Amino acid sequence: MDDVWITQEFGAGLRRLRAERGLRQDEVASGAKLSRTSIVNIERGRQGVALSTVYRLAEALGVDPCELLPQPSAPSHSAQSLTVTIGGRPDTDRRVLQQFIRQLESDEGVE
């Protein structure tokens, strides 16, 4: 999967969610402990984000962190590129990854 594509799609998703919630860039920046310039750069696909920043942005927007993650839709981004091994078996289902993240968030851990 192409890093540039991920960065651009993440930024577009952030911009869409922010607009849907009627939030200004400076409001999201403040809630996520970032500068407004960082929000501008992220939304324009110029700046990638760390996992911890994804969580802070999600909190600032009031969404699940998974809602910020881009979903491959073009044929060039095949399911094979998203294969993740969980419990010794390959699984490309995004819901499994979402469940995994939720379990980590709830401090139940994953066995």
C-alpha positions in Angstrom: 0.0 0.0 0.0 1.3 3.4 -1.0 2.3 5.7 1.9 1.3 8.8 0.0 -2.1 7.4 -0.7 -2.6 6.6 3.0 -1.5 10.1 4.1 -3.8 11.8 1.5 -6.8 9.6 2.3 -6.3 10.0 6.0 -6.2 13.8 5.6 -9.3 13.8 3.4 -11.1 11.7 6.0 -10.1 14.0 8.8 -11.3 17.1 6.8 -14.6 15.3 6.1 -15.3 14.3 9.7 -14.3 17.7 11.0 -16.7 19.4 8.5 -19.5 17.0 9.4 -19.1 18.0 13.0 -19.0 21.7 12.3 -15.5 22.1 13.9 -12.9 24.5 12.9 -9.3 23.4 12.4 -8.1 25.3 15.5 -10.8 23.5 17.6 -9.6 20.1 16.4 -6.0 21.2 16.9 -6.6 22.3 20.4 -8.4 19.1 21.3 -5.7 16.9 19.8 -2.9 19.0 21.3 -1.6 19.9 17.8 -1.0 23.2 16.0 -3.5 24.4 13.5 -0.7 24.3 10.9 -0.4 20.6 11.6 -4.1 20.1 11.0 -3.8 22.0 7.7 -0.9 19.9 6.7 -2.5 16.6 7.7 -5.8 17.5 5.9 -3.8 18.4 2.7 -2.0 15.0 2.8 1.4 16.7 3.5 2.0 15.3 7.0 1.6 11.8 8.3 0.5 11.0 11.9 1.7 8.7 14.6 -0.7 6.2 16.1 -1.0 8.3 19.3 -2.1 11.3 17.2 -4.8 9.2 15.5 -6.2 8.5 18.9 -6.0 12.2 20.0 -7.6 13.3 16.7 -10.4 10.8 17.1 -11.1 12.0 20.7 -11.1 15.6 19.5 -13.7 14.7 16.8 -15.7 12.3 19.1 -15.3 9.3 16.8 -13.8 5.8 17.0 -10.1 5.9 15.9 -11.0 3.3 13.2 -13.2 5.9 11.5 -10.1 7.9 10.7 -8.4 5.0 8.9 -8.6 5.1 5.1 -10.3 2.2 3.4 -8.8 0.8 0.2 -11.3 1.1 -2.7 -9.1 1.2 -5.8 -8.1 -2.2 -7.4 -4.4 -1.2 -6.9 -4.9 -1.5 -3.2 -5.8 -5.1 -3.0 -7.0 -7.0 0.0 -3.7 -8.9 -0.1 -1.8 -5.8 0.9 -4.1 -5.5 4.0 -3.5 -9.1 5.2 -2.8 -9.2 8.9 -2.0 -12.3 10.9 -4.1 -12.6 14.0 -3.9 -15.7 16.1 -1.9 -17.5 13.5 -4.4 -17.0 10.6 -4.5 -14.4 7.9 -7.6 -12.1 8.1 -8.4 -9.2 5.9 -11.6 -8.2 7.7 -11.4 -4.7 9.0 -13.9 -5.6 11.7 -11.4 -8.0 13.3 -8.8 -5.1 13.4 -11.5 -2.8 14.9 -12.3 -5.4 17.6 -8.6 -5.8 18.3 -8.2 -2.0 18.8 -11.3 -1.8 21.0 -10.0 -4.6 23.2 -6.7 -2.8 23.6 -8.5 0.4 24.5 -10.6 -1.3 27.1 -7.5 -2.8 28.8 -8.9 -6.3 28.4 -6.0 -7.2 26.3 -5.9 -9.7 23.4 -5.0 -13.3 24.0 
